[in-house]
Amino acid sequence: METNEKILELAQKYETYTAENLSKLIKHKSLSKQEESAANELKRQMEEAGFDEVRIDKLGNVTGRIGNGSKVIAIDGHIDVVDLGNLDNWEFDPLGGEIKDGFVHGRGSVDQKGGPVAAVTAGRILKETGMPEDVTLLVTGTVMEEDCDGLCWKYLVEEENIKPEAVIITEPTNLNIYRGHRGRMEIEVEFFGVSSHGSAPERGQNAIYMASKAALEIEKLHERLAFDEFLGKGSVTVTEFVSKSPSLCAVSDYAKIHLDRRLTWGEDKELALNQIREIVKDMNATVTLLQYEETAYTGFKYGMEKYYPTWKLEENHPLVIKGADTFRKLFKSEPKIDKWTFSTNGVTINGYYGIPVIGFGPGNEVLAHAPNEKVPVEHLVKASAFYAMFVKNY
């Protein structure tokens, strides 16, 4: 029997095993900084699957290893999820993990507990069929991604000295192969006015007017931002407006706006900040790239600036070609090569550290962060086969 046929056969054989593992993981509600029980469950699943070594690091990431080869491949999926939202919008228990009608239902099924669970099954398949001698596989169940994408991999690279040759991100791709996405950053602009009595506003300087003028210029800036043929257009929008004054009958002496900035190819941190600085250069205002620093469930405090670089691999990159070749061998069809709309851990893996990354994951990204999130069991089966075959094929 051909290797690809054997892997597909085993992935199908472990269909129930994979679906039930995902069901168990969904039942552990795991918001960012609250992933401990989910991490312990994923660790248990890796150990049960026969991984050579499984550990939880100081930040709370779970890393399972198979093999001792010099070529290190990682398969990454974050295990934290967003909150449930309005329960009235759900047609089923979001933490029930129900397996029904060919789907596993619940928060995190798509974004993105399905990916690491499928990677655990791939590990089991590789233990059964034999690892390539020159390869080490790491499966990472990472934390705090929903709060700060890429922070977990900043920790893995800089503190754990993990630097693979290649990474597969298991964020949902609808079983397509993804090779990039826009970057993003969070910018705060503060405006400092001078208060006066509301009956004589001309005596003061109204911070609300300053911020409003800036916001209207930022709206115009959005229209002229750069465009990339593959990644699309850069964007900027005001997502929060806060103001203060000594009283409701006094001119505002302070205002603040929060900007969500999406970065296309060729746009970076300094360019984006300078565009906003130019808009407010004649105002008493400061432009700040925000910082993230929070305490993980382990009690360890860690952080980074809220700059998440744009990244993409070219379509002829060896890793993209390898992924497409793996897909063809397994599924006897042509893969769709595409990109994510949202942001992933690729912002640090590739954006900061230049490690080649492709995406392949179960589920449709339109269900990420949405009610009635569910993933097809067939996707879990095919993903587990893809991950195992990719390692064999590397």
C-alpha positions as CSV (number, residue, x, y, z in Angstrom):
1,M,0.0,0.0,0.0
2,E,1.3,3.5,-0.9
3,T,2.2,5.8,2.0
4,N,-0.6,8.3,1.1
5,E,-3.2,5.5,1.0
6,K,-2.0,4.1,4.4
7,I,-2.1,7.6,6.0
8,L,-5.6,8.3,4.6
9,E,-6.8,4.9,5.9
10,L,-5.5,5.6,9.4
11,A,-6.9,9.1,9.4
12,Q,-10.3,7.6,8.6
13,K,-9.8,4.8,11.1
14,Y,-9.2,7.5,13.8
15,E,-12.2,9.6,12.8
16,T,-14.1,9.0,16.0
17,Y,-11.0,9.3,18.1
18,T,-10.2,12.7,16.6
19,A,-13.8,14.0,16.9
20,E,-14.1,12.9,20.5
21,N,-10.7,14.5,21.4
22,L,-12.0,17.8,20.0
23,S,-15.3,17.4,21.9
24,K,-13.3,17.0,25.1
25,L,-11.2,20.0,24.4
26,I,-14.2,22.2,23.6
27,K,-15.7,21.5,27.0
28,H,-12.7,23.3,28.6
29,K,-13.6,26.9,28.3
30,S,-10.3,28.6,27.7
31,L,-10.3,32.4,27.3
32,S,-6.9,34.0,26.9
33,K,-5.0,33.8,30.1
34,Q,-7.4,31.1,31.3
35,E,-6.2,28.1,29.3
36,E,-4.9,25.9,32.1
37,S,-7.5,23.1,31.9
38,A,-7.5,23.0,28.1
39,A,-3.7,22.9,28.1
40,N,-3.7,19.9,30.5
41,E,-6.3,18.1,28.4
42,L,-4.2,18.6,25.2
43,K,-1.1,17.4,27.0
44,R,-3.1,14.3,28.1
45,Q,-4.1,13.7,24.5
46,M,-0.5,14.0,23.2
47,E,0.7,11.6,25.8
48,E,-2.1,9.1,25.0
49,A,-1.1,9.4,21.3
50,G,2.4,8.3,22.2
51,F,4.4,11.5,21.7
52,D,8.0,11.1,22.8
53,E,7.9,14.2,25.0
54,V,5.2,16.6,26.1
55,R,5.7,19.7,28.3
56,I,4.0,22.9,29.3
57,D,6.3,25.9,29.4
58,K,6.4,29.0,31.6
59,L,3.9,30.9,29.4
60,G,1.5,27.9,29.4
61,N,2.1,26.6,25.8
62,V,1.9,22.9,25.3
63,T,4.6,21.4,23.1
64,G,4.7,17.8,22.1
65,R,7.7,16.3,20.3
66,I,8.1,13.2,18.1
67,G,11.5,12.2,16.7
68,N,15.0,13.5,17.1
69,G,16.0,14.6,13.5
70,S,17.9,17.7,12.6
71,K,15.0,19.1,10.5
72,V,12.4,20.6,12.8
73,I,8.9,21.0,11.6
74,A,6.2,22.6,13.9
75,I,2.4,22.3,13.6
76,D,0.8,25.2,15.5
77,G,-2.6,25.9,16.8
78,H,-3.8,28.2,19.6
79,I,-6.0,26.7,22.3
80,D,-7.5,30.0,23.7
81,V,-10.9,31.1,22.4
82,V,-13.0,34.2,22.4
83,D,-16.0,34.5,24.8
84,L,-19.4,33.0,23.9
85,G,-21.3,36.3,23.2
86,N,-25.1,36.4,23.4
87,L,-26.2,32.9,24.2
88,D,-29.6,33.6,22.5
89,N,-27.7,33.5,19.2
90,W,-26.6,29.9,19.7
91,E,-28.7,27.0,18.6
92,F,-26.7,24.5,20.7
93,D,-24.6,24.5,23.9
94,P,-21.3,26.4,22.9
95,L,-19.4,24.3,25.4
96,G,-21.1,21.0,24.8
97,G,-18.8,19.6,22.2
98,E,-21.7,17.8,20.6
99,I,-20.8,15.4,17.7
100,K,-23.9,15.3,15.4
101,D,-24.7,15.3,11.7
102,G,-21.1,15.1,10.7
103,F,-19.9,18.1,12.7
104,V,-18.3,18.8,16.1
105,H,-20.1,21.7,17.6
106,G,-18.9,24.4,19.9
107,R,-16.7,27.4,20.7
108,G,-13.2,26.8,19.4
109,S,-14.2,24.0,17.0
110,V,-13.0,26.2,14.1
111,D,-10.9,28.8,15.9
112,Q,-9.1,26.8,16.5
113,K,-9.0,23.7,18.7
114,G,-9.7,21.5,15.7
115,G,-6.2,22.1,14.3
116,P,-4.1,21.0,17.2
117,V,-6.4,18.0,17.8
118,A,-6.0,16.9,14.2
119,A,-2.2,17.4,14.7
120,V,-2.3,15.0,17.7
121,T,-3.9,12.4,15.5
122,A,-1.2,13.0,12.9
123,G,1.3,12.3,15.6
124,R,-0.4,9.1,16.4
125,I,-0.3,8.1,12.7
126,L,3.4,8.9,12.5
127,K,4.2,6.9,15.6
128,E,2.4,4.0,14.0
129,T,3.9,4.3,10.5
130,G,7.3,5.6,11.4
131,M,8.9,9.0,11.5
132,P,11.5,10.1,8.9
133,E,14.8,9.7,10.7
134,D,16.0,13.2,9.9
135,V,12.9,15.0,11.1
136,T,11.6,16.2,14.5
137,L,7.9,17.1,14.7
138,L,6.7,19.7,17.3
139,V,3.0,20.1,17.8
140,T,2.3,23.4,19.7
141,G,-0.9,24.2,21.5
142,T,-0.3,27.9,22.1
143,V,-1.9,30.4,24.4
144,M,-3.0,34.1,24.5
145,E,-3.3,34.3,20.7
146,E,-6.7,35.9,20.8
147,D,-5.4,38.7,23.1
148,C,-2.1,39.1,21.3
149,D,-1.4,37.1,18.2
150,G,2.1,35.9,17.9
151,L,3.1,36.5,21.5
152,C,3.2,32.8,22.2
153,W,5.7,32.3,19.4
154,K,7.8,35.3,20.5
155,Y,8.2,33.4,23.7
156,L,8.9,30.0,22.0
157,V,11.6,31.5,19.8
158,E,13.2,33.9,22.3
159,E,12.8,32.0,25.6
160,E,12.7,28.3,24.5
161,N,15.1,28.7,21.6
162,I,12.6,26.8,19.3
163,K,13.2,27.8,15.7
164,P,11.8,25.3,13.2
165,E,12.7,25.1,9.5
166,A,9.0,25.2,8.7
167,V,5.7,25.8,10.4
168,I,2.1,24.8,9.5
169,I,-0.5,27.0,11.1
170,T,-3.8,25.2,11.7
171,E,-6.0,28.3,11.7
172,P,-9.1,27.6,9.6
173,T,-8.4,27.6,5.9
174,N,-11.4,25.4,4.7
175,L,-8.7,22.9,3.8
176,N,-7.0,25.3,1.4
177,I,-3.4,26.2,1.6
178,Y,-2.7,29.8,2.8
179,R,0.5,31.7,2.4
180,G,0.0,35.0,4.1
181,H,-2.2,37.8,5.4
182,R,-2.2,41.5,6.2
183,G,-0.5,42.7,9.3
184,R,-2.0,45.0,11.9
185,M,-1.2,47.4,14.7
186,E,-3.1,49.2,17.5
187,I,-2.5,52.9,17.7
188,E,-3.7,55.4,20.2
189,V,-3.9,59.2,19.6
190,E,-4.3,61.5,22.6
191,F,-5.4,65.2,22.2
192,F,-4.7,67.8,24.9
193,G,-6.9,70.8,25.0
194,V,-7.6,73.7,27.4
195,S,-10.9,73.8,29.3
196,S,-13.1,76.9,29.7
197,H,-16.6,77.5,30.7
198,G,-19.1,76.2,28.3
199,S,-20.7,79.6,28.0
200,A,-17.4,81.0,26.5
201,P,-15.9,78.1,24.4
202,E,-13.7,80.6,22.6
203,R,-11.6,80.9,25.7
204,G,-10.5,77.3,25.6
205,Q,-9.2,74.7,23.2
206,N,-11.6,71.9,22.6
207,A,-9.9,68.5,22.5
208,I,-13.1,66.9,21.0
209,Y,-12.8,69.2,18.0
210,M,-9.2,68.3,17.5
211,A,-9.9,64.6,17.7
212,S,-12.9,65.0,15.4
213,K,-10.9,66.8,12.7
214,A,-8.2,64.1,13.0
215,A,-10.8,61.3,12.7
216,L,-12.1,62.8,9.5
217,E,-8.6,63.1,8.0
218,I,-8.0,59.4,9.0
219,E,-11.2,58.5,7.1
220,K,-9.6,60.1,4.0
221,L,-6.3,58.4,4.7
222,H,-8.0,55.0,4.5
223,E,-9.0,55.7,0.9
224,R,-5.4,56.3,-0.3
225,L,-3.6,53.5,1.4
226,A,-1.5,51.0,-0.5
227,F,-2.9,48.0,-2.4
228,D,-1.2,44.6,-3.0
229,E,-2.4,42.2,-5.7
230,F,-2.5,39.2,-3.3
231,L,-3.1,40.6,0.2
232,G,-5.4,43.5,-0.9
233,K,-5.6,47.0,0.5
234,G,-4.3,48.5,3.7
235,S,-7.0,49.9,6.0
236,V,-7.4,52.2,9.0
237,T,-10.4,53.0,11.1
238,V,-11.3,54.7,14.4
239,T,-12.7,52.1,16.8
240,E,-13.0,54.1,19.9
241,F,-13.5,57.8,20.9
242,V,-13.1,58.9,24.5
243,S,-13.3,62.4,25.9
244,K,-13.1,64.2,29.2
245,S,-13.9,67.6,30.6
246,P,-14.1,69.1,34.1
247,S,-17.9,69.1,33.7
248,L,-20.7,68.9,31.2
249,C,-20.7,72.7,31.0
250,A,-17.0,73.0,30.3
251,V,-14.9,72.7,27.1
252,S,-13.3,69.3,26.8
253,D,-9.6,69.3,27.7
254,Y,-8.8,65.7,26.7
255,A,-9.8,63.3,23.9
256,K,-8.5,59.9,22.7
257,I,-9.1,57.8,19.7
258,H,-8.1,54.2,19.1
259,L,-7.1,53.1,15.6
260,D,-7.2,49.6,14.0
261,R,-4.6,49.7,11.3
262,R,-4.3,46.8,8.8
263,L,-1.1,46.7,6.9
264,T,-0.7,45.4,3.4
265,W,2.6,44.4,1.7
266,G,5.1,47.2,1.8
267,E,3.5,49.0,4.8
268,D,5.2,48.8,8.2
269,K,5.2,50.3,11.6
270,E,7.0,53.5,10.9
271,L,5.1,54.3,7.8
272,A,1.8,53.8,9.6
273,L,2.8,55.9,12.6
274,N,4.2,58.7,10.4
275,Q,0.9,58.9,8.4
276,I,-1.0,59.7,11.7
277,R,1.7,62.0,13.0
278,E,1.4,64.0,9.8
279,I,-2.3,64.4,10.3
280,V,-2.0,65.7,13.9
281,K,1.3,67.6,13.5
282,D,-0.3,71.0,14.2
283,M,-2.3,69.8,17.1
284,N,-1.3,69.2,20.7
285,A,-1.4,65.5,20.3
286,T,0.6,62.3,20.8
287,V,0.7,59.2,18.7
288,T,1.4,55.9,20.5
289,L,1.9,52.3,19.4
290,L,0.3,50.4,22.2
291,Q,2.0,47.7,24.3
292,Y,0.6,44.4,25.5
293,E,1.8,43.0,28.8
294,E,-0.3,40.5,30.7
295,T,0.0,37.6,33.2
296,A,-0.5,34.1,31.8
297,Y,-2.4,31.5,33.7
298,T,0.9,30.2,34.9
299,G,1.6,33.5,36.7
300,F,4.3,34.5,34.3
301,K,4.1,38.1,32.9
302,Y,5.1,38.6,29.3
303,G,4.5,41.1,26.5
304,M,5.3,42.8,23.2
305,E,4.3,45.9,21.2
306,K,1.0,45.7,19.4
307,Y,2.7,45.6,16.0
308,Y,1.9,42.4,14.0
309,P,3.8,42.5,10.7
310,T,2.4,41.7,7.3
311,W,3.8,38.4,5.9
312,K,3.5,36.3,2.8
313,L,5.4,33.6,1.0
314,E,5.5,33.7,-2.8
315,E,3.5,31.1,-4.6
316,N,6.7,29.4,-5.8
317,H,8.3,29.2,-2.3
318,P,9.5,25.7,-1.6
319,L,7.2,25.3,1.4
320,V,4.1,26.3,-0.6
321,I,5.1,23.9,-3.3
322,K,5.7,21.1,-0.7
323,G,2.2,21.8,0.8
324,A,0.6,21.7,-2.6
325,D,2.4,18.5,-3.5
326,T,1.3,16.9,-0.3
327,F,-2.3,17.9,-1.0
328,R,-2.2,16.4,-4.5
329,K,-0.7,13.1,-3.4
330,L,-3.4,12.7,-0.7
331,F,-6.6,14.1,-2.3
332,K,-5.9,13.7,-6.0
333,S,-7.0,17.3,-6.7
334,E,-5.5,20.7,-7.0
335,P,-5.4,22.8,-3.8
336,K,-6.6,26.4,-3.7
337,I,-3.7,28.7,-2.7
338,D,-5.1,31.7,-0.8
339,K,-4.7,34.0,2.3
340,W,-6.5,34.7,5.6
341,T,-8.6,37.7,6.2
342,F,-7.7,37.9,9.8
343,S,-4.3,37.7,11.7
344,T,-2.5,34.7,13.0
345,N,0.7,33.6,14.9
346,G,2.4,34.0,11.5
347,V,3.0,37.7,12.4
348,T,5.9,36.7,14.6
349,I,6.8,33.2,13.2
350,N,7.4,34.7,9.7
351,G,6.9,38.5,10.2
352,Y,9.5,38.8,13.0
353,Y,11.7,35.7,12.6
354,G,11.5,34.9,8.9
355,I,10.5,31.2,9.5
356,P,8.6,29.9,6.5
357,V,4.9,29.3,7.2
358,I,2.0,27.9,5.4
359,G,-1.6,27.5,6.7
360,F,-3.8,24.4,6.5
361,G,-6.6,24.0,8.8
362,P,-10.1,22.5,9.3
363,G,-13.2,24.7,9.3
364,N,-14.4,27.8,7.6
365,E,-13.0,31.1,8.9
366,V,-16.4,32.8,8.6
367,L,-17.5,30.8,11.7
368,A,-14.5,32.2,13.7
369,H,-15.7,34.3,16.6
370,A,-19.3,33.7,15.5
371,P,-22.3,31.9,17.1
372,N,-23.1,28.3,16.0
373,E,-19.4,27.5,15.4
374,K,-18.9,24.0,14.2
375,V,-16.3,22.0,12.2
376,P,-17.0,19.1,9.7
377,V,-15.5,15.8,11.0
378,E,-14.4,15.2,7.5
379,H,-12.2,18.3,7.7
380,L,-10.6,16.9,10.9
381,V,-9.8,13.6,9.1
382,K,-8.3,15.3,6.1
383,A,-6.3,17.7,8.2
384,S,-4.8,14.9,10.3
385,A,-3.9,13.1,7.1
386,F,-2.3,16.2,5.6
387,Y,-0.2,16.9,8.6
388,A,1.1,13.3,8.8
389,M,1.8,13.2,5.0
390,F,3.5,16.6,5.0
391,V,6.0,15.3,7.6
392,K,6.5,12.1,5.7
393,N,7.0,14.1,2.5
394,Y,9.3,16.8,3.9
